[in-house]
């Protein structure tokens, strides 16, 4: 519908997750009507984040340093690892204040439809972290949807023979939902009621 610079802006905004054509159009016109200084600050923030943010060398959470603040925190339990799909899931779990261990971010979930298999995730890196024998429990906190369940099943089959306790978040999370949208109480209860996977 729109052409030229405006059409290009709407098209680029529409590529962002969760932004449909109408939302992209609204954001584009907000940008056009906003103060130039505010837009410059927004653009600079995006460029700065892209330049400075990287992945933690240990858990692959987002970080501005080689290791994230969670991996550097010596007060956290180093014998438990919570495996999540994305960094946004770490934030959701941290809001509950229920989990005091460490994390491992897979970088997605197994999804044959999207061409994502186990080798496309950071599973080898997880196995390397488990090799030292210090980990006694792995909590699989993948999303409660088809892809998350497939990933959880794959990890369970891989980890249980290693003699490590593998648990999955308990009920309280809706099937087909995403961790980042769960409220703190629901997510906290899911952690309290987690169960061991056989």
N, C-alpha and C positions, 0 to 999 in steps of 0.2 A: 504494500500500500504506500509506504513512504519510500522515497528514493534518496540517493545521494548520502550526505553525511549523517542525516537523521536516521535513514533506513539502515545504514551500516552500524550505527550505535545501537539501535534496537535489535538488530541481528546478533551483535556481539553479546549484549546483555541477555538475550534469550538463550544463549548457550550455557549460561550458569545454571547449576542444579537448582530445581525448585522455582525457576523463573520461567513462566509461560509467556506467550506473546503479549497478552494484556499487561502483565506486570512489567515486562521489558519496556513497553511503551510508556507506562506511568513513570518508571525510573528515568527513562530517557528525557521525558519532559521535565521531571524534577531537576535533573542535571542542568537542563537549559535555563530553567528559571532560578536556580540557586546562585548565590553570590560567588563570583569568580574565585575569591580567596578560599571559600569552603571547598570548592571543587579541586583547587590546587592542592589543598591539604589532604583531601581524599586520595587524589592521584599519587601524591608523594608517599602516603601511608601504604598504598598498594605496592608501589615500587620498592619501598624500604623493606616491607615484609618479604617480598619476593627475593630481594638481595640478601637479607640477613637470616631468614628462618631456614633451618635445615632439619634433618632428622637425627635424633639421639643415636649415637653409635652402639648403645647397649639395647635399648628397648624400641627404638624407631618412632618414639613420640616426637612431636615438633619441639624444636629447641633453637635457641640462638647460640648455643655453645655445643661442644662435642658431646656432652652429656646433659640430659634434662635435669631439672631441679629434683624430680622424684628419684631418679637413679643416684643422685648425689646425696640424698638425705639418708644419713646413717641410722636414723631412728626407725626407718621402715623395716619391716620383716623381710629379710632376704631369702627366706625359705619358701615363700609363696609367690607365684607369678599368676597374674590375671591376664589372660589372652583376649584381646579385643580386635575388632576389625579395623577401626580408624582412630585417629587421635581425638576426634570429637567424643568418642566413647569414653576415653580416659577422663575427660572433663566431666561428663555426666556422672561417672562413678565417683570421682573425687568430691562432687557436690554432696553425696550422701554421707561422707565422713565415716563410712562403715568399713572400708577396706584400707588396711595399713601395710600391704605388701608392695610388690613391684609389678610392672606391666610389661607386656610384649604386644606391640602393634603389628598385626599381620599385613596391613596394607590392602585389605579387601576381604572377600569371601569367595569360596569356590562357586563358580557359576558357569556350567558348561554352555549355556545359551549365549553368554557373553564371551566365551572363549577363555575363561579364567580357570586354570587348574591349580593344583597344589604347588607346582613349581613356580607359579607366578606370585605366590605369597611368601612371606618371610618365615616359612616353616623350618628350613634348614638352619636359619639363625636361632630359632627357638630351641632346636635340638642341640645346637652347640652350647647354648646357655645351660641346658639340662645335663650336659655331659660331665660336669664337675661333681655331681652327686649331692650338692647342697640343697637342691629343691625337693621339698617333700609333698607339695601340692600345686597342681595347676588348675586354676579356675577358668573354664572356658565360658567367656562372656560374649559370644557372638550374638548377632541379632536373632530374635526368635522368628525367623522367616525361613523359606526353603533353602536359600543360600547359606544362611547362618547355621541351620541345622545340618546341612551337608558338610560344612566345615567342621562343626563340632563332632560329628560322627567320624570324620576322617582323623581328626586329632586324637579322639578317644582310642580308636583302633591302633594308632601309632604309639600313644603314650602309656596306656595301661600295661602292656607287656614289659615296660621298663621298670615296673614296680613303683611308679609314682602315683599318688592319689590324684585322680582326675575328677573334678566336680563341675557341675553345670549350674547356672543360676536357676533358682526355683521359680515357682509360679508367681504371678503378680505382674509379669510382663506380658502384654498382649501378643498373641501369635500374629505375625505379619507386621509388627511394629518395629521401630528403630529405637535403640537405647537413648539416643540424644533427645528424643521427645518424651521420654518417661520422666515423671516427676520424682523428686528425691525420696518421698515416702515409699512409693511403689518399688523403686530401684533398691532402696535400703532393705525392704522386706525380702526382695528377691535374693539379696546377698545373705541375709540371716538364714533363710530357708534353703540355701543351696544344697544339692544332693550329690552324692558320689555316683559316678557313672560306672556301670558294671562292664 
